[in-house]
């Protein structure tokens, strides 16, 4: 088995080879599946990232509305 970070680097290199059309792709031996606690942490991280992506645009819209209201009132 190969280390996960090494495999990730090889995948990135293979993607660059594919997109640039130069070089030879590296052979990759798959890594073992994630242990339960790692898989759970990754799922939590994905969920938090999705929540953040949904929340930030809503906060930006609210901020713009507040700024417009303040400008209407003549406040900075």
Buried (B, 14 or more C-beta within 10 A) or exposed (E): EBEEEEBEEBEEBBEEBEEEEEEEEEEBEEBEEEEEEEEEEEEEEEEEEEEEEEEEEEEEEEEEEEEEEEEEEEEE
